[in-house]
Amino acid sequence: AVVSTQSTGLLRTKLSDQILADCGGKADAADPEPYVQACEKTMSVLSDQVKLLYPAKIWDKISPRLFATFWALSSSDIILPSGKYKSEVARLEKLIKEVSDNDELAQRRKDKE
């Protein structure tokens, strides 16, 4: 089964509507538990329905929950905090340089070889 962009957009809209209906029509950052429970309920139902679409052997490789979640998300749901990413890369590069420049560690490495 091929999933079109239009059908994934419709799926997202229906999922959002169902989740909001199940949690009383609002998502509250101060009390996220009703929203989380509504998401769990909706995704559980969707996962059960997805199982019926493909042969059982497919689910040995990927869980129905992961499959359903993948198709329910959009690229805007995946956020890469580029500033944090760049600072972490810089931190790790600095750590690698410190380890490489450490004479004691370099000697131990030579001794092991």
DRENNUDO-122785 format. One record per residue: x negated, z negated, y of N, C-alpha, C in turn. Coordinates in steps of 0.05 Angstrom, whole numbers, padded with zeros to 5 digits, always signed. Atoms other than C-alpha are relative to their C-alpha. Layout:
XZYXZYXZY/...
***
This chain:
-00017+00000-00024+00000+00000+00000-00018+00000+00025/+00015-00002-00024-00027+00020+00067+00016-00014+00022/-00014+00015-00021-00011-00026+00126-00007+00014+00026/+00004-00014-00025-00001+00010+00192-00003-00020+00023/+00002+00017-00024-00017-00019+00261+00027-00009+00009/-00027+00007-00009+00056-00017+00278+00012-00022-00018/-00011+00020+00018+00076-00056+00216-00014-00027+00002/+00014+00026-00003+00022-00109+00226+00009-00013+00026/-00010+00012-00025+00046-00118+00298+00027-00012-00004/-00027+00011+00007+00117-00127+00272-00002-00025-00016/+00004+00024+00017+00092-00176+00220-00008-00023+00017/+00009+00022-00018+00056-00217+00273+00023-00011+00016/-00023+00009-00016+00118-00219+00316+00020-00016-00016/-00019+00015+00018+00163-00240+00258-00012-00027-00008/+00013+00026+00008+00113-00293+00236+00001-00019+00023/+00000+00017-00024+00107-00320+00307+00028-00011+00005/-00028+00008-00004+00183-00322+00314+00008-00021-00020/-00007+00019+00021+00191-00358+00247-00014-00026+00004/+00015+00024-00005+00137-00408+00263+00011-00016+00023/-00012+00014-00023+00166-00424+00331+00027-00011-00007/-00027+00010+00008+00236-00431+00301-00003-00025-00017/+00004+00023+00018+00209-00479+00248-00011-00024+00014/+00011+00024-00014+00174-00523+00298+00015-00007+00025/-00016+00008-00023+00230-00529+00348-00003+00018+00025/+00002-00018-00022+00214-00470+00392-00023-00003+00019/+00023+00004-00018+00150-00495+00423-00025-00009-00016/+00025+00009+00011+00077-00506+00407-00011-00019+00021/+00009+00021-00018+00053-00571+00438-00028-00008-00007/+00028+00007+00004-00022-00582+00445-00003-00030-00004/+00002+00029+00002-00010-00657+00452+00009-00010-00028/-00009+00006+00027+00026-00658+00384+00001+00025-00017/+00000-00026+00014+00004-00598+00343+00011-00002-00029/-00008+00003+00028+00028-00626+00276+00025+00016-00007/-00023-00016+00007+00098-00594+00278-00006+00030-00002/+00007-00029+00000+00067-00526+00294-00017+00006-00025/+00017-00004+00023+00014-00534+00239+00017+00000-00026/-00018+00001+00023+00068-00553+00188+00017+00025-00002/-00016-00025+00000+00110-00493+00209-00017+00023-00009/+00018-00021+00008+00050-00448+00201-00005-00001-00031/+00005+00003+00028+00036-00476+00132+00024+00010-00016/-00025-00008+00014+00109-00466+00111+00003+00031+00000/-00003-00029-00003+00112-00395+00137-00021+00016-00016/+00021-00014+00015+00045-00374+00108+00003-00003-00030/-00005+00005+00029+00063-00405+00041+00021+00020-00011/-00021-00019+00008+00127-00363+00037-00011+00028+00000/+00012-00027-00001+00089-00301+00059-00019+00005-00023/+00019-00003+00023+00035-00313+00007+00014+00005-00026/-00016-00004+00025+00087-00319-00048+00011+00028-00001/-00011-00027+00000+00118-00253-00026-00021+00021-00004/+00022-00020+00003+00051-00217-00022-00008+00003-00029/+00007-00001+00028+00037-00235-00094+00015+00021-00016/-00017-00019+00014+00094-00190-00115-00008+00029+00006/+00006-00028-00008+00064-00128-00081-00022+00013-00016/+00024-00011+00014+00001-00120-00123-00002-00011-00028/+00004+00011+00028-00020-00128-00196-00014-00027+00001/+00011+00027+00002-00040-00198-00217-00030-00001+00001/+00030+00000+00000-00113-00178-00227-00012+00000+00028/+00010+00000-00028-00120-00168-00152-00005-00028+00009/+00001+00027-00010-00109-00242-00141-00023-00016-00013/+00025+00012+00011-00171-00258-00184-00022+00003+00020/+00022-00006-00019-00213-00229-00127+00005-00012+00027/-00007+00010-00026-00176-00253-00065+00027-00015-00003/-00025+00016+00002-00123-00306-00056+00022+00013+00017/-00022-00010-00016-00054-00285-00032+00001-00012+00028/+00001+00013-00026-00062-00335+00024-00020+00013+00019/+00020-00013-00017-00126-00303+00050+00009+00029+00007/-00011-00027-00005-00095-00233+00043+00021-00001+00022/-00022+00002-00020-00033-00254+00082-00011-00008+00027/+00012+00010-00025-00074-00290+00135-00015+00023+00014/+00015-00022-00011-00120-00230+00144+00019+00020+00014/-00018-00020-00012-00062-00182+00157+00018-00012+00022/-00017+00012-00021-00025-00232+00201-00016-00004+00026/+00017+00004-00024-00084-00240+00249-00005+00026+00015/+00009-00023-00015-00105-00193+00304-00029-00005+00009/+00028+00004-00008-00175-00182+00331-00002-00021+00023/+00001+00020-00021-00157-00226+00391+00001-00028-00011/+00000+00026+00013-00148-00284+00342-00028-00010-00007/+00028+00007+00008-00222-00282+00326-00016+00001+00025/+00015+00001-00025-00261-00305+00386-00029-00008-00006/+00028+00006+00003-00336-00304+00388-00010-00011+00027/+00010+00011-00025-00361-00351+00442-00029+00009+00005/+00026-00012-00002-00419-00307+00462-00021-00018+00013/+00019+00019-00013-00452-00359+00508-00011-00020-00020/+00008+00019+00021-00453-00410+00451-00017+00014-00021/+00015-00015+00020-00477-00357+00402-00028+00005+00010/+00027-00006-00011-00535-00336+00447-00017-00025+00003/+00016+00025-00003-00556-00408+00461-00008-00010-00027/+00007+00009+00027-00555-00424+00386-00023+00018-00011/+00022-00018+00009-00598-00362+00371-00026-00008+00014/+00024+00009-00015-00647-00384+00426-00011-00026-00011/+00009+00025+00011-00649-00454+00398-00014+00003-00027/+00012-00005+00027-00663-00429+00327-00027+00015+00003/+00025-00014-00004-00717-00381+00352-00021-00019+00010/+00019+00020-00010-00750-00438+00389-00009-00018-00023/+00007+00017+00023-00748-00481+00327-00018+00015-00020/+00018-00016+00018-00779-00425+00285-00028+00002+00012/+00026-00002-00013-00834-00417+00336-00015-00027-00002/+00012+00026+00002-00847-00492+00337-00011-00005-00028/+00009+00003+00028-00852-00493+00261-00024+00018-00005/+00022-00019+00004-00897-00432+00261-00026-00009+00015/+00023+00008-00016-00942-00462+00315-00012-00027-00009/+00009+00026+00009-00948-00529+00280-00023+00004-00020/+00024-00004+00017-01019-00530+00251+00002-00014-00027/-00002+00015+00025-01004-00582+00199+00018+00015-00020/-00018-00015+00017-00946-00542+00171-00013+00026-00009/+00014-00025+00006-00987-00478+00174-00021-00006-00022/+00020+00007+00021-01042-00513+00133+00013-00005-00027/-00014+00006+00025-00993-00538+00081+00009+00027-00012/-00009-00026+00010-00965-00467+00075-00024+00015-00013/+00024-00013+00011-01036-00440+00064-00008-00013-00026/+00008+00014+00025-01051-00494+00012+00019+00007-00023/-00019-00006+00021-00988-00476-00027-00005+00028-00011/+00005-00028+00008-01008-00402-00029-00025+00000-00016/
***
